[in-house]
Amino acid sequence: MFFLSQLVFIAAFFPSSLRCRFCGQNDVSRQFEATNGVVCKALGCSGKIMCVHPNYKRGKIDFSDDNKDRILIEFDSLQEQNKYGNPVGKERGKRHSFREFSEQRFEFTPQTTASYQGIRAKNFNFTSTLHANNASLRIMVYMFEGHGNITFGNETTEMREGMLKFNIEIKNWQFCGKNDTDEECNAGDEGEFIDLTLVIKSKGKPKQKSENEQRGKDGKRRHPRCFRTIRHKKCPKQFDIGGDSEIVLSSQVMVDDEIRDMPGNGDYPKFKETANKQKFILRFPKAANRIFYDPGLEVGEADAGALALKNLPHLSLALLVLRFILF
């Protein structure tokens, strides 16, 4: 009993990077800043993406849970589904369901300067192998440094300086089939979809915007706008997530080399709140090799208090000069 208690005591003080079964000592991150002041960071252990405005009051970039203005995008689960929307695979199997992102290791590429449909951006990618299924998950991050329009399928959306894209690619996912000999597939199992669930932590509860709000102005700021044309007739779903921030989720997905609508007659992407978590469920059709999805994020401007603190030294200097002139 004494020996066991000693082990528990030692484990409590062991470095988390060594306790993490998958991440090992590769718990690294990538951080980058847009020219409008937004700073984002991606974690090598879990693949979480965090975005903030610098906290001028504390004099640092605050990615902690205490920062209520922080936006956190978390990969929650991947679940294969049949045509009825029911889970495929044995209950405790890991080949057709994945829920261990908190301990999943991602490998980063160096940050580069890129062009995304003609818009200048900073870019890096991070990739992980889902060993049980022998599939790969790659996230391609773009922080835009200019303005322009992005077209995906039949949707055209405005992109602006400081906006973020975190494109999602799943390759080589092995689906259950009717006559499959996979021991983790139940008899008669046939996978038709993959549900990817994202958890968003933000200042407010997500609220979907109407298409009229998407195409027009919203208060004093211009949010991402959708442009309808003869060729591009659809709009992605846009959600206000509080703090003047928005997430843009397309209703279309590239399956192998074909752009297709998400299954579900317009229900997906779907927002759902469970166990105090704000979840977005993305439903991808079955692919022979590759699934590619194209979401976006706009981080709201820093609040008035933060901006006042940022400008406080300049204001104090101006008042001092004014006092010298008048008195």
N, C-alpha and C positions, 0 to 999 in steps of 0.2 A: 504494500500500500504506500509505504514511504517512497519507494522507487518510482511508482506511478505519479505521485504528486510532484516529485522532482522533475520528471519529464514534462509535465504540464507547465511547471514554472519556467523551465528553459524555453519551451516552445513559445510562450507568451512574449519573450524578449528576442526571439529569433527574427532576423530581417524578413519582412513580408515577401520580398522577391525570392528568397530561398524556400519559404514555405509554400509558395505557389507552384503547384505540380507541373503546370504547363509553361509558365512564363520563365521560370528559372531566373537567371541574372539578366534577362533581356527586357526588364521593365523600363523601357526608355520612352521618350515622348518627342513630338515635334511641335514647335510653337512658331507662329508666324503672325505678322501684323499687317493690316491693311492701311492704306494711306489716310483713311478717314478715322483711324484710331481704334478700330475693332481688333482685338487680339484673340486668336483661337489656338487651341492645343488639342492634339490627339494623343491618346495613351497607347503604348505598345502592348500593355497587358489589359485586354478587354476591348480595345478599339473605341473607347468612348471619345466623343468630340465635345469640347467645351469652348464657349465663346463669351467674352466679356468686353466691357469698356474699362480702361484703367481706373482704379479707385484712387483719385487724387487726394482724398482725405487721409488715406493710409500710406500714400506715397508708393504704392506697389500695384502690380497686376494680381488681382485676387481671384483665384479659381476655386476657392474653398466653398463649402456648403453654406457658409455664413453670408455669402454674397447673394442676395435675393435677386439681383439683376443678371446673374449668370444663367446662360442657356446650356443645358447638358443634353446631348443626344446619345442614347445608350442602345446598343444592340441587345435585345432581350431574348429572342428565340427564333429558330427556324423549324417549321413543322410541315411535313408533307401531308396533303389532304387528298381524299378521294373526290369523285364528282359530286357527292352530296355535301361536301364540306366537312367531313368527319376525318379525324386523324388516322393516318396509315402507319402500319408497323406495330410491333409488339410494344406493350406499355413501357417497359424499361429499356427498350432498345435505343441505341444512339445513332444508328445508321440513317434513320428517316425522321429523326427529331433531335434538335440540338438546343440545349439550354445552359451551356456552361461558358458563356462569353466572359464572365468575370475572371476566368482563369485561362483565357485563350490568348496565345501569343501572336502578335502581328509583326511583320518585318517591314521596315520603311525604306523607301527610295529617297535619295537626296532631293532637296527642294530645288526647283528650276523655275525659270521664266517661260511661260507658255502662251499660246493663243488658242482661245476656245471660241470657235465660230467667229473668228475675227476680233475678239475682245481680249485685250492683254490681261494676264492673270498670273498669280503665283500658283505653283502646282507641286504636290507630292502625292504618292500613292502608298497605301499600306495593305499587306496581303497576309492571309492566314489559311492554313490547310486544315480542313475538317477531316481528320484522319479516319474516323469510323466509316465515312461515306466516300472518302478519297476525293472529295470536292474541294474547291477553293473559293474563298470569299475575298474580293479585292475592293477597296474603297479608294476612289480617285478624287482628291480634294482640290478645289480651285477657289482661290480668293481673288475676286475681280478687282482690277485696277483701272477700269474704264467702264464706259456705258455702251449698251447695244441690246439687240434682241437675240434670244436663243430659241431655236425651233427644235422640237422633238415630236416626231410623228405629225399629228394635225394640230399641235399646240404651239403658239408663239408667245413668249413671255419676255417682258423687259427685265434686263439685268443692269445693275448699277454698281458703282464703285463701293467696295466693302462687302458686297453680297458674297455668299458662300454656296458652292455646289459640292455635294459629297456623293458622287455617282457610285452606284452599287452594282457589282458584277459577281454573279455566281456561275461557276463553270464545273462541268462534269458531275453534276448531281445524279446519282443512280436512283431512279424511281422504281417502286414496286410494280410488277406486271402480273397479269392474270395467271400465267404459268411460270411465275418466277420461283427459282429454287433458293432464293435468299432466305436464310433461316430467321431473319428478323422481320420478314413479311408474313402476315397471316394468310391463310388459304383464301384465295379470291381477292386479296388486296390489289388495288390498281391505283397508283398515284396519278393525280391529274393536275394538282397545284402545289406550290410552296407558299406558305404564309410566313412572311418576315415581319416580326413585331419590333417596333422601335418604341422606346420609352423616352418622353421629352419632359425634362424638368425646367420650368420657366416661371416667370413672375405671375402669370395668370393662367386660368383654365382655357385651353384652346377653344376657339369659336370660329366656325367656318364662315367665310365671307361670301356674300352673294356675288354673282357675276357682274351685276351693276356696280358694286363696290370695287371689284377688281379692275374694271375698265375706266373708272373715274377717279376722283380725288377723295381722300379720306382725311378730313380735318386739315391741318396745316402741312402734312407731309404727303409725298407721293409714294404710295406703296407699289410693290411689283404689279404691273398691269398686263392684262392679257389682250392680244390684238387678234381680232377675227378677220380673216381674209377669205377669198374664194377657195383657196387651197387649204388654209389652216382654220378650221371652223370650230375647234374645241378650245376650252380653257382648262388649265389644271385647277385642282382644288387648293384654295389658299386659306390658311388658318391663322387668326390673330392669337398669339400665344402670350400676350401681355407685355408690358414695358415697351410698347410700340414696335414689337418684333413679330415677324411672320415666318411661317414655314410653307413652302410651295411644293405640293405633291401632285405629280402627273397621274392621270387616270390611264395612261398608256405605258407599255413596257416593250422592250425589244426582246423577242424570243428567237434565238439563233439570229437570222438576218432579217426578220420580219417584225415590223411594229404592229402590236396588237393591243386591243382594249383589255384592261383588267377584267377577269371574270366577275360575275355578280350583278350585271345589269346596272352599273353605276354606283353600287354600294361601296366599292373600294376605290381609293384608299378609305379606310374607316377609322374614326376616332372612337375609343372606348376607354372608360375609366374603371379600373378594377384594383382593389386592394390599395387605394390611394395612389395609384400610378396612372399617369396619363399616357395611354398607349395608342400608337398608330399602327394599324394592321395593313400590310401591303400584300396583295394576292397575285402571285406570278403563275402564268400557265406553264404546263409541262414543256420542257425543252430537251432537244437531243444533246445539246452541248453547252449553250451559253444563254444566260439571262442578264439583261442590262437595264438598269433603272436610273432615273435622272431627277432627284429631288434638289431643292434649293432652300436657302435660309437667308433672311435679312435680320440683322441685329439692330434693335432700336437705338436711337441716339441716347447718349448719357443724359441722366436727369439734370434738372436745373441746378440742384445743389452741388452736384459733382462739377458741372461746368463753372459754377461760381467759384468753387474752391480752386479750380484750375486757373482762373483768371484773377484770383485774389492778389497775387504779387504785383500784377500790372495795375490793378485798381488802386492798391496802396501807394504805388509810385506816383500815379496820376494825382491822387489826393495830396500827396506831399508836395508835388510841384505846384499845384493850384494854391496850396496854403502859402508857399514861399512867394508866389506872385502877388497874392492879395494882401499879405501881411508883411 
